[in-house]
Amino acid sequence: MVYKMAWGGSLNKEGSDYLRSIRKAEDVIQFLENLKDQLIGEEQIHVTNVIEIITNYITKLSEKGK
């Protein structure tokens, strides 16, 4: 199944799943960034590490698609 994008491109299921993952990750990262601002000390470091893990995972997904 192929999906047409507004800009004229198309995506297969794998591409759609990737974009869905990016949107979900972006929402989670935004939440964590807001949460991090409310925390102090070591808790901020842990949240920063989680954000980095998510970012690295999404980066690996994008490199896999190349």
C-alpha positions as CSV (number, residue, x, y, z in Angstrom):
1,M,0.0,0.0,0.0
2,V,1.4,3.4,-0.9
3,Y,0.3,6.7,0.7
4,K,0.4,10.0,-1.1
5,M,1.9,12.9,0.8
6,A,0.7,16.5,0.5
7,W,4.0,17.5,-1.1
8,G,3.5,15.0,-3.9
9,G,5.7,12.2,-2.6
10,S,4.6,8.7,-1.5
11,L,5.5,6.4,1.3
12,N,5.3,2.7,1.8
13,K,4.4,1.1,5.1
14,E,8.0,1.2,6.4
15,G,8.3,5.0,5.6
16,S,4.9,5.7,7.3
17,D,6.0,3.7,10.4
18,Y,9.2,5.7,10.5
19,L,7.4,9.0,10.3
20,R,5.0,7.9,13.0
21,S,7.9,6.9,15.2
22,I,9.5,10.3,14.7
23,R,6.3,12.1,15.7
24,K,5.9,10.0,18.8
25,A,9.5,10.5,19.8
26,E,9.2,14.2,19.3
27,D,6.2,14.3,21.6
28,V,8.0,12.3,24.3
29,I,11.1,14.4,24.0
30,Q,9.1,17.6,24.3
31,F,7.4,16.2,27.4
32,L,10.8,15.2,28.9
33,E,12.3,18.6,28.2
34,N,9.4,20.3,30.0
35,L,9.8,17.8,32.9
36,K,13.5,18.3,33.1
37,D,13.0,22.1,33.7
38,Q,11.0,21.2,36.8
39,L,13.6,18.9,38.2
40,I,16.9,19.6,39.9
41,G,20.3,17.9,40.2
42,E,20.7,14.3,39.3
43,E,17.2,13.9,38.2
44,Q,17.8,16.4,35.3
45,I,20.9,14.3,34.3
46,H,18.8,11.1,34.2
47,V,16.1,12.8,32.0
48,T,18.8,14.2,29.7
49,N,20.2,10.7,29.3
50,V,16.8,9.3,28.4
51,I,16.4,12.1,25.8
52,E,19.8,11.2,24.4
53,I,18.8,7.5,24.2
54,I,15.6,8.3,22.3
55,T,17.4,10.7,19.9
56,N,20.1,8.1,19.2
57,Y,17.5,5.5,18.5
58,I,15.7,7.7,16.0
59,T,19.0,8.6,14.4
60,K,19.8,4.9,14.0
61,L,16.4,4.3,12.4
62,S,17.0,7.1,9.9
63,E,20.5,5.7,9.0
64,K,19.0,2.3,8.6
65,G,16.7,3.7,5.9
66,K,19.6,5.1,3.8
